[in-house]
């Protein structure tokens, strides 16, 4: 049963952001820039070369992650969706996680504190896991999707293989957060540490949402694409 979607193409883009500032991350991952005045979602997307239906599918999912409207697949571009996910990977690997690392170094003293050294080592190991996870998607999963779009077979691989091994990569961030909260000794001024903790909490939530988008939107979308190709092959 279709659910009424909160955001529509006739809504002003600025109103979306004012209602939910976290949609700024979605905008940037679609390559949308600010400065759009009172233009509608459709006007902004068309002006900046972004597929409107795909953008709306994602922002509506962000509004209610427990519900994936049945109609979202009817107006979504697989290419635009993959590009969105790629940009998300770049955001985490090239911007967000490096910023957190720099702030973490500023907030703790790795030269004098064994706990601080272990925290940084734990964080670096985690980043390596995230990089491996996302590079697998970039180099294997997305290439498979492009092959499907070109009508080419990809051997025994299927999106089900990806879904089966798709782990929740934010889990270790939860562990890191708990280590800092429970075991890092208090300093005179905790502003820096509190600030990086806030960033870790935000990154943890963002990664969780990113994985849910892949699990509940991307996987079903590609499953449908596989079925269409199999049907055409059998005709």
C-alpha positions as CSV (number, residue, x, y, z in Angstrom):
1,X,0.0,0.0,0.0
2,X,1.4,3.4,-1.0
3,X,2.1,5.9,1.8
4,X,1.5,9.6,1.3
5,X,4.9,11.2,0.8
6,X,5.8,14.2,2.8
7,X,7.9,16.0,0.2
8,X,6.8,16.7,-3.3
9,X,8.4,18.3,-6.4
10,X,6.3,21.4,-5.9
11,X,7.6,22.1,-2.4
12,X,10.2,24.9,-2.1
13,X,13.7,23.4,-1.6
14,X,14.4,25.9,1.1
15,X,11.4,24.7,3.2
16,X,12.8,21.1,3.0
17,X,16.1,22.3,4.5
18,X,14.4,24.4,7.2
19,X,12.2,21.5,8.3
20,X,15.1,19.0,8.3
21,X,18.6,20.4,8.2
22,X,20.0,16.8,7.8
23,X,18.8,16.9,4.2
24,X,21.7,19.2,3.5
25,X,23.8,16.0,3.4
26,X,21.4,14.5,0.8
27,X,21.6,17.6,-1.3
28,X,25.4,17.6,-1.3
29,X,25.5,13.9,-2.3
30,X,23.3,14.7,-5.2
31,X,25.7,17.5,-6.2
32,X,23.1,20.2,-5.4
33,X,24.4,23.6,-4.4
34,X,22.8,26.3,-2.2
35,X,21.6,29.7,-3.4
36,X,18.3,28.5,-5.0
37,X,16.1,31.2,-3.6
38,X,12.4,30.2,-3.6
39,X,12.6,27.6,-6.3
40,X,10.8,24.4,-6.0
41,X,12.4,21.0,-5.7
42,X,11.7,20.2,-9.3
43,X,13.1,23.6,-10.5
44,X,16.3,23.2,-8.4
45,X,16.9,19.6,-9.6
46,X,16.2,20.4,-13.2
47,X,18.4,23.5,-13.2
48,X,21.3,21.6,-11.6
49,X,21.0,18.4,-13.7
50,X,19.7,16.1,-10.9
51,X,17.0,13.5,-11.4
52,X,14.0,14.8,-9.4
53,X,12.3,11.5,-8.7
54,X,15.5,9.9,-7.3
55,X,16.1,12.9,-5.0
56,X,12.6,12.8,-3.7
57,X,12.7,9.1,-3.2
58,X,15.8,9.5,-0.9
59,X,14.5,12.5,1.1
60,X,11.2,10.9,1.7
61,X,13.0,7.7,2.9
62,X,15.0,9.9,5.2
63,X,11.8,11.3,6.7
64,X,10.5,7.8,7.6
65,X,13.2,5.1,7.4
66,X,10.7,2.4,8.5
67,X,8.6,2.9,5.4
68,X,9.7,2.5,1.7
69,X,6.8,3.6,-0.5
70,X,6.0,1.1,-3.2
71,X,5.8,3.8,-5.8
72,X,9.4,5.1,-5.3
73,X,10.8,2.6,-7.9
74,X,8.5,3.9,-10.6
75,X,10.3,7.2,-10.9
76,X,13.9,6.6,-10.0
77,X,17.1,6.6,-12.0
78,X,19.5,3.8,-11.1
79,X,22.4,5.8,-12.5
80,X,21.5,8.8,-10.3
81,X,21.1,6.5,-7.3
82,X,24.5,4.9,-7.7
83,X,26.0,8.4,-8.2
84,X,24.4,9.4,-4.9
85,X,25.9,6.5,-3.1
86,X,29.3,7.1,-4.6
87,X,29.3,10.7,-3.4
88,X,28.3,9.4,0.0
89,X,31.3,7.2,0.1
90,X,33.5,10.1,-0.9
91,X,32.0,12.2,1.8
92,X,32.8,9.7,4.6
93,X,36.3,8.7,3.3
94,X,37.6,12.0,2.0
95,X,36.0,14.5,4.3
96,X,34.0,13.4,7.4
97,X,36.3,10.7,8.9
98,X,39.5,12.7,8.2
99,X,38.0,15.7,9.9
100,X,37.0,13.6,12.9
101,X,40.6,12.2,13.1
102,X,42.1,15.7,13.1
103,X,39.8,16.8,15.9
104,X,40.5,13.6,17.8
105,X,44.2,14.3,17.7
106,X,43.6,17.9,19.0
107,X,41.3,16.6,21.8
108,X,43.6,13.8,23.2
109,X,47.3,13.6,23.9
110,X,48.6,10.5,22.2
111,X,52.2,11.1,23.2
112,X,51.6,10.9,27.0
113,X,48.5,8.8,27.3
114,X,48.2,5.1,26.5
115,X,44.4,5.3,26.4
116,X,44.6,8.1,23.9
117,X,47.0,6.2,21.7
118,X,44.7,3.2,21.7
119,X,41.7,5.4,20.9
120,X,43.5,6.7,17.8
121,X,44.7,3.3,16.8
122,X,41.2,1.9,17.1
123,X,39.9,4.8,15.0
124,X,42.4,4.2,12.3
125,X,41.6,0.5,12.2
126,X,38.0,1.4,11.9
127,X,38.6,3.8,9.0
128,X,40.4,1.0,7.2
129,X,37.4,-1.2,7.6
130,X,35.1,1.4,6.2
131,X,37.4,2.1,3.3
132,X,37.5,-1.6,2.4
133,X,33.7,-1.8,2.7
134,X,33.0,1.2,0.5
135,X,35.7,0.3,-2.1
136,X,34.1,-3.1,-2.5
137,X,30.9,-1.4,-3.3
138,X,32.5,1.1,-5.7
139,X,34.6,-1.5,-7.5
140,X,32.4,-4.6,-7.4
141,X,28.8,-3.8,-6.7
142,X,28.4,-0.6,-8.8
143,X,30.3,-2.1,-11.7
144,X,27.9,-5.0,-11.6
145,X,25.0,-2.6,-11.7
146,X,26.4,-0.8,-14.7
147,X,26.8,-4.1,-16.4
148,X,23.1,-4.8,-15.8
149,X,22.2,-1.4,-17.2
150,X,24.1,-2.3,-20.3
151,X,22.2,-5.6,-20.5
152,X,25.4,-7.6,-19.9
153,X,25.4,-10.8,-17.7
154,X,27.8,-10.9,-14.7
155,X,28.3,-14.6,-14.1
156,X,27.2,-16.0,-10.8
157,X,27.1,-12.6,-9.1
158,X,23.8,-11.0,-8.0
159,X,22.7,-8.2,-5.7
160,X,21.8,-11.0,-3.2
161,X,25.5,-11.7,-2.7
162,X,26.0,-8.0,-1.7
163,X,23.0,-8.1,0.6
164,X,24.2,-11.2,2.3
165,X,27.6,-9.8,3.2
166,X,26.4,-6.2,3.8
167,X,27.4,-5.5,7.5
168,X,26.5,-2.5,9.6
169,X,29.8,-0.5,9.5
170,X,28.8,2.0,12.1
171,X,29.1,-0.6,14.9
172,X,32.7,0.1,15.8
173,X,32.0,3.8,16.0
174,X,29.6,2.9,18.8
175,X,32.4,1.1,20.5
176,X,34.8,4.0,20.1
177,X,32.3,6.4,21.5
178,X,31.8,4.2,24.5
179,X,35.5,3.9,25.1
180,X,36.0,7.6,25.1
181,X,33.0,8.3,27.4
182,X,33.9,5.5,29.9
183,X,37.6,5.5,30.0
184,X,39.3,8.6,28.7
185,X,40.2,10.7,31.8
186,X,38.6,14.1,32.2
187,X,40.6,17.2,31.4
188,X,40.3,20.8,32.6
189,X,38.6,21.8,29.4
190,X,36.5,19.2,27.7
191,X,35.2,21.3,24.8
192,X,37.4,19.7,22.2
193,X,36.6,16.2,23.3
194,X,32.9,16.9,23.6
195,X,32.9,18.4,20.1
196,X,34.6,15.4,18.5
197,X,32.3,13.1,20.4
198,X,29.3,15.0,19.0
199,X,30.8,14.4,15.5
200,X,31.3,10.7,16.2
201,X,27.6,10.4,17.3
202,X,26.5,12.3,14.1
203,X,28.8,10.1,11.9
204,X,27.5,7.0,13.5
205,X,23.9,8.0,12.7
206,X,24.8,9.1,9.2
207,X,26.5,5.8,8.4
208,X,23.6,3.9,9.8
209,X,21.2,5.8,7.5
210,X,23.5,5.3,4.6
211,X,23.4,1.5,5.1
212,X,19.7,1.5,5.5
213,X,19.3,3.3,2.2
214,X,21.4,0.6,0.6
215,X,19.5,-2.2,2.3
216,X,16.0,-0.9,1.9
217,X,16.2,1.1,-1.3
218,X,19.2,0.1,-3.4
219,X,19.0,-3.7,-3.0
220,X,15.2,-3.9,-3.9
221,X,15.8,-1.5,-6.8
222,X,18.6,-3.7,-8.3
223,X,16.6,-6.9,-7.6
224,X,13.8,-5.5,-9.8
225,X,16.4,-4.6,-12.5
226,X,17.7,-8.2,-12.4
227,X,14.2,-9.6,-12.7
228,X,13.5,-7.4,-15.7
229,X,16.6,-8.5,-17.5
230,X,15.9,-12.2,-16.7
231,X,12.4,-11.8,-18.1
232,X,13.7,-10.2,-21.3
233,X,16.3,-12.9,-21.6
234,X,13.6,-15.6,-21.4
235,X,11.4,-14.0,-24.1
